[in-house]
Amino acid sequence: MKETQPNNPLHGKTLEHILTYLVAAYGWEGLYQEIRVNCFKKDPSIKSSLKFLRKNQWARTKVEDLYLETIN
């Protein structure tokens, strides 16, 4: 049986989807202003940012929190 999480806005959203949404909303420069990590400033790309975020839970949490703020 599959569990659903109707009250969790991150349920079913991949990190790539979240990052793509934030880049579209803020742009790389704006995203760097919100979350100060070098992967958003120095030669940014979705691929390199995903690699960094998957290795650093603290940064991923900040990205997810910004996403939640943006969609609400």
Summary of the structure (lengths in Angstrom):
residues: 72
radius of gyration: 12.6
end to end distance: 30.1
largest distance: 44.3
contacts: 167
relative contact order: 0.18
helix: 67%
strand: 0%
